[in-house]
């Protein structure tokens, strides 16, 4: 089969500020919650920190040149809130803003369109100290004010904005009850209701930021939300299994409390019923704020949940993975290409949003990359992974779903959160001792895909 993509399909790569920039104390930047989290013994594998990361802050011209050679015309990156407004609210640090101006100028010179994420988990430590970050409704307004400050200054260079990345990860994985959360700020709270309240505050922040972007942008702008909702995938593609997967979608993971209200204006009723007293407090007007019109939706796609129909109970059941099910170099990274197709289909069909363009804003895999004696990285496992997921993307487009682009995660190996430098997702190998960048076999494979506008 010839897996040719439409001529308008956007091929890109994605990164996040905290994972690549380093320079955590440069030119007025102050700590974020991840700096504080990484300083705690035992939280980050190997005791690694992002103090240097890939030193992208100083080496961005080299990295932009690598993107230009790769052939991508679209780059998704994030801006660091504590670099721009170090205290989280108040004065703008123009020196920090100037870094992003220089980066954007380099991208423009290379013919690469920027797609900016305003928040990718690095919230200012000052706001954690002031009121507990996402535990407070104040965070939503401070995020909106930060958004306005950025868009006023960079809206002449950026017209594609994402409010925030993966709400579940920085709320439900950053706050917990009777367990130590694996993500920053690593805060123990007293009830599940307080955890759900953090994600509700993040949804409010998203809605207010949408309004701020449209009010502040000097040019017409496109606004999206990025989420890693977990698709329900029918074990067998027949009518009964598909209907079971559609019914199961709203209660899988946190879908019914994040992507559903963002796109439909209401929490999934089944979720609220199941949560009972653990449901978040929803004030009058909140849902109208949360469900702001979007120009597109960003789906971060890695894995899903298999579902089959049952004759009892809810009419479906979630299936666990057998021990032999294939995965790559993360405990959660089960190889499940069909989740991309079904994620796109659920957005359009199950949530009734056929009107909404979709981009895959992340899709990638960690593998055990090693340099050969000749200094190469032959990551055929990564190529296998991306071929499979791109075939699922091609299927979605062929069936008429509005999938318009693909941002591969990630450009280069970087600081992989609690795994430090011990998990590699990049097309480019990062030597953390020398900071040398070495393109892997997957880099050259993806380069050919982009050149030919098809899976090769």
C-alpha angles and dihedrals in degrees: 000000000000105000096201118164127214115275090245095054112127115227114195150146130232138213138166127231099233093048097054113016105073112175089109094171099035123129099345102321113145132199124295124202090264091058089055093043092050090052091062113096115254098011098103122047111253092005090276122164135191093237089118103005104160093333088235088155089072100023102046094117088061091048094048089050089053090053091049091053089048088057100232116150095191129060125185113200137152135237121230111237094202090052091054102035103015095189092046091242133039127027121040116229101226092189089062091046090052090062090062091046089056091047092049092048089053091050091050091050089052093049093245120141115225121227108189128206110202096202129027101164101287100115117172115269087219090069092047088054093045102049112344101272112247093012087077131066086220088076091068094057094043089052091050091051091049089049092052092049092052097045093047089056103036103027090098088065103031127054099160112075135177117194101208144344126240105336092196092060099053094040113030092032093041097050127044148164120236092346133079108249114236094220135058136305083031093203124171113214130188102243143020087243089066090053092052089047090061092057090046090054089049090053089051089051090052092052094047090047091054088056092046093051093052092046096046105037114108089206133038106282137198116225129199143166122226120213138166097214113170114245121220108229123200110238088218121024100235130117097266095048093046092051090048091052091051093050091047096050098085095055098041114110108319095321095120093053101044119020094029097056092039092056103029105030095241138075113246105271091220090055094050090048092050092047095050108167090004091068116112123256107259114196127205110283095016096111092049088054093046096049097060115161111269128206091208143346127236117217117198101204127196113125144348144198125263115230134188132184123259132193093226138053116005092351095252142060134206114236124221121225118253116238090250094057108122119252137164131229099311125070092236098040102103112169105248112150094172089067088075093056093043093045091056091044093050091053091052101036111019094043093034096235103132086141093066121091113223133210127188095232095181134018122151148118141229115230134172097264117190132181113241123223087265092054097255133129111216100192099173089155090063091049089051090051096050094043089056096047093045089054087057089050090051090051091053091052093046089054092054102258115146100249107150109170151003129224110194116218110254145012096197142358110276147155102318098201113246090004092061112194093338099094122060122203100158136118084214123055114231117209099208094199096055101015088230113158116221119185112230128218088263090060091060091043092053089046089059092047089055093045093052097032091230143080109281 
